[in-house]
């Protein structure tokens, strides 16, 4: 080999001692180096050497390097392999070591060990001289027969493998291109053989002996592959299979080892996955992509990271519900009953769902609507979405969008990234297993925006009926049909939703509940739920409607019913304590506890009145059931009332008026206070007002100054110039809450008119409306929520713009009966309605100028 290939190894070689594997000429091996002498060889010879000769070392097999420098070298194996160090990689974990990649060149024989430290060096003789075989005429005929026989078995072995694999095709070409004398060493390193068998091949210096020893190994490998093919079930297009022929592994005549079983299982899984792909009902484009990926997967070693990624992708594609759907329940009468049982009020929502059911009866391929429920928290937007799915008989999936600031949460990650996964839409479809579920996109108004993209923009394709039939997730990279999905979005306000996204949704306003609706909801749903959660029965506790009204008006002030639910839970917990104590006293009666037990029965509290104790002292324990919750019990359990009706008290002086404001939590009443003092004619505004509200205040003072003579409004000095030597201060409690909007204009005018006229505004009047410099009252939004807030506060009259009359139809009949509405088109009508007896206007005397 040296003369034929112009490679002459040095006569002195540093020795690398190995005991894990056997390196044969023409093969490559990766070995770990962590012993002292071997480490010193790498540091001194390989890392510091600069010539090609310094990278040639002698690899001695079947010899362990001592763990200490002080220990003597063991007896060295006589035959070794001269190798070229191709790569050196160092690491400190778990301990300092090097990993060498070496390629065998030729055999050598150790003549004499020259030194042992710091690493062994020996004088060697090169054994593989290829020219000697061509000169040995006596064995040429015999070697020719052995060579042809070896070549025949080698070709038979390779052709049993899958020639479409690049590594197998390359091996087939090597059989034709390499010299026959080099093939025994190369094939022995490839097929499954033990270290002892490789050591015997290494020691076979004579080529004839090497051929004779390698042929049985090839025959054994061929027989093993034949037996594997017989034991495996016949599969279409699977006659040839890539069998991992690993070095340092021995194949038995009966291939039933654990490794073979694992390979067989993995192969069966891939074949089963391919069968699922072919039998699935995915689109033609998706099927084409999956078949391409499964073909790549078959050729891919399992150790590659991409193998797991590709397999996960294919499994997801199989699990997606391409054509699997549930059958809708289209009985309108049953749907109406179910919706009424689950939710009280919400007539708009129920009407829209019933309309969808009716159209579905007439047309089967109707696209799913895209609804958006907008309303304050606690009014049941999320729960009604679940009820809609239950009514339709569909699967339900909720996607929380609050705080999401990455578009990949919607569209998914591309598979080129590590840890990529599909978006929430595709994941939800995989979870429910059907292609027509009800998707609830919760808190769509609280989407964020960051450097990772805008998720609201990614939702544009999802929520567009003209586009979502071919929604493309970045992970799938194929189109998926979302047109049958019923999307329901929820939001507290539309102000933070991008206009393009808002345009794609059908907005349905969900206003706050009236007091009567809250009472019905409490007794139909909330109280039974709390009793069940606390282990109580209606025979143990009774909450009359009067008590529920007290909780609503005195302990909560909200558009929804969440706080009401918590208060009812607090009452049930207090009653549960008394019931448990009563049961304990019943089992162990004690006269000292009789008084306390009677207290529990009367007021569900330990601080009962003395009269109640004297009246009930003769009754037996436990307390009589049901325990009645009255106002005294409420005060003891929930504490003193949090809210009081202070409207009349707050309007006991001029310069105060009641306005109505809209917030995402529902409507609220808003007090506007004004005062005047001597000054330089400045207007001071406090209460965290926005720019629009500040402009409304300037509009109000300008209109009053221009109409001061008409209404006989004067300042403290009697002048019609209201700001002459007078400062005005307007305040909007509460000061910590930011306020903005034009709807406080009429309230500011009324407040200032009361201040300068010295008259009190009626305590039962609230108002809302935008004003102009001409004294017109313009329409505003949120009328229903504002009217409900006035109704909750006990106000009897509400002044609204004339052009908002159409909004009164949305208000419940009982609220319209309790509240009298004053429709105003100008500020004159507002002032006449806001003050008792009207607001006097000085009659104008028409004068005609003479033209003479």
C-alpha positions, 0 to 999 in steps of 0.5 A: 500500500505504501509503494502503490499509493505513495504513502510511506509511514514514519518508522517511529510512531506515537502509539494511541492505546484503545480498548473499545474498538478496532480500527481497520485500514480504510475505515474511520473510527471516533474514539474518546481519549481521557487517560494520561498518556493518550491525553499527553499524546494529543496535546504534545503531538496532534495539537502542537504539530504543524506537519502532516507527519505529526498527524500520523499515529499508531492505533494499538487495539485491545490495549488499555492505557493505565489510569496513572502515569506511574503505572507500567504499560501493559503488553501491547498488541503486536499488530496495529493500524497507522492512522491519520488524525482527521479531527480533535474535539476537546471537552471538560464535561463530565471530565477533561477529555478529547474525542478523536476522529481517525482514518486507518491507513495501513497495518504495522508491526511493533519492532521495539518500544522506544519510550513509555513517557510522556506517551509511548513511541515505538519503532514500527515496520509497515506490513501492507505492501500491495505490490508484493501480491502482484509479484506472488505468481504462485497464489495469483490463481487462488487469490483471483478465485477468492477475490471473485467470490468475495466480490460476489457476496459483497454485491449480493449484500449491498443489493439487498439494501435500498439503493435509493439511499445515498449511502448504499448507492455510494457503497455500491460504487466503491465496490467497483472502484476500490482495489479488491485487496482493500475491500475485506478491511472496509466491509468488515468495518461496515457489517455487524462484527464483534471486536474479536472478529475485527481483531482477527482480520487485523492480525491477518497479514496475508491477503489470502487469509484475510479473504478467507476470514471475511467471506463467512462474515459476509455470508452470515450477514446475508443470511441474517437479512434474508431471515429478517425479510421472511419474518417481516410481514409482506408490505407493498412497496417495502420489499427493500429496506434500509437496515442499519448495519452498525459497526461493533454490533454482531448479528446472530443467525436468528435475528430476534435481538432487542435492537432488531425488534426496536427497528422493526417497531419503528419501521412498522410505525412509519408504515402505519403512519403512511397508511393513515396518511393515505386513508385520511380525507385531507386535501389533495395539496396536503396529501401531496406534501405528506407523501413527500415528507414520509418519503424523506422520513424513510430515508432519514436516520432516526438519530437526526433531529429532523426525524422527530420534527418530520414525524411530529408534523406528519402525526399532526397532519393525520390528527387534524379533522380535515372532513370530520364534523358534528351534526348540528341540532337544528330544532329551533324550539328546543334551542330556545328552551335551552338558551332560556334555561341557561341565561336570563335576558340577552334577547339579542344574542338568543335572537341571533343564534335562532336566526342562524339555526333557521338559515341552517335548516334552509341551507346546509353549506352555510358559512359559520358567522363571526360574532363579537359580543361587546359588553362590560365584565360579568354579563355572561359573554363567555358563558353564553358562547358555551351555551351556544355550542351546547345548543348547536350540539357542537364542540366548544374550544376557548382561546384566551387572547388577553395579553397575546403579543406574538403573531405566531400564537395565531399563525404558528411557527415555521418548522425551520425554528427549534421548538416550532409548533402550530398556532392556537387555531390549529391546536384547537382544531386538533383538540376538538377533533372536528372541523365545525366547532365553536371557537370562543376568542376571549378578550379580543380587545386586549391583544398586544403588539410587539417585535414578534408581530401583531396578532390582531393582523394575523386574525384578519385572515382567520375572521374573514369569511372570504379568506378563512376557507384557505387559512394557512398556518406557518407550521402546516404550510398548507391551506386548512378550511375554517369556513365551518367554524363558528367564531365568537369573540368577546370584548369589553370595548371596541375602542382598542380593536383595530378598525380592519378587524372590527369590520370583519365581525358582527358586533352584538352589544351585551349591556349590563343587567337591570336590578330586576334582571339581577334578582332573577339571575340570582334566584335562577342561577347564582343562589342554586350554584352557591348552595351546591358549592357549599353543601347547603340545601334550600331547606337550610337557607332562605334568601328572599328577593328583598334581601337580594335587592339590598345586596344589589343596591347596597353592596354591589355596583356593577354592570354584571353579576360577579360581585353579586355572586361573591357576596352570595358565596360569603353568605353561604359560607357564614350559614355553613358555619352555623349549620355545622356548629348546630349539628355538632351541638345536636350530637353533644348538647350543652346548655351553655351553648343554647343562647348562641344557637338561638342567635344563629337561628334568628340572624345568622350571627352571634351578635343577635339582639337581646329581644331575639334571644328572649323570644327564642330561648325555649326552642331546641337546638339546632336552629330552625330551618331554613335560616332566613337572611334579612337585613340585620344578617346582611349587615353582620355577614357582609359588614356595613353597606358599601354604597348609599343613596346620596343623590339628594344629599349631594344636591343640597347646594347650588353648583352641583348636577348629575351626569351620566357616563359610560365606562367599559364596566357599564354606565355610571352616574357622575357628579359635576361640582362648580364653585366661584371666587374672586379672581382674574377670570380663570377657569380651573378644571380638575378630576383627570379630564381628557381633552374632549371634556375640557373642550366641553367645559370651555364650550359651556362657559362660552355659551353661558357668557353669551346668554347671561343677559337672557337668563339673568345670570350674574357674577358676585358683583352683579355683572353679566360678564360671568368671568369679570373678577371671578374665577370658576372651578369645575371638579369631577369626582372621583379624582383618581378616575380618568374621564373623557368624552363629549357627553358631559356638556349639558351637565356642565351647562346645568351645573354652571347655570345653577351656580350663577343663578343660585338655584338648586338642580332637581335631585332626581334628574340626571342628564347626558348630551353633547352641546354646541356653541349655538346651544344645540344638544347632539346625540351621544352613545351608550344610552342604555348603559347610562339609563341603567346606571340612573335607574340603579341610583334611584333617579326618576328623570333622565334628560337625553338628546332628542336624536337618541329617542331610538335608543330607548327601544333597547331599554326594558319595559319596567325601567321605562316605566320607572324612569321618565325621559325628557327629550331635549334638542336645545339647552333651553329645554335641558335647563327647563327640565333640570330646575323646579318651575323651569328656568326663566328666560327674559322676554326680548323686546323687538325693536325696528330701526327706522330707515328715515 
